[in-house]
């Protein structure tokens, strides 16, 4: 009897869930079908994407140039002014 009371209580307090009486069709998508559809991109978005790519490339080039130049300057400075022991250190 306790089980019946609990099950009645649970059944009354929960929301009703729709029961699937009908059979639904399931479409199987194969990998070949999935890749065959080309993605349509508007010309404005394509132009914006191309411009972003160019800006990104140029920004990378500039940062690489600055890094290389700083490294070369550091090496040149160290060669020009080598560390010499101070008279008090010897």
Secondary structure, 3 states (H helix, E strand, C coil): CHHHHHHHHHHHHCCCCCCCCCCCCCCCCCHHHHHHCCCCCCHHHHHHHHHHHHHHHHHHHHHHHHHHHHHHHHHHHHHHCCCCCCCCCC
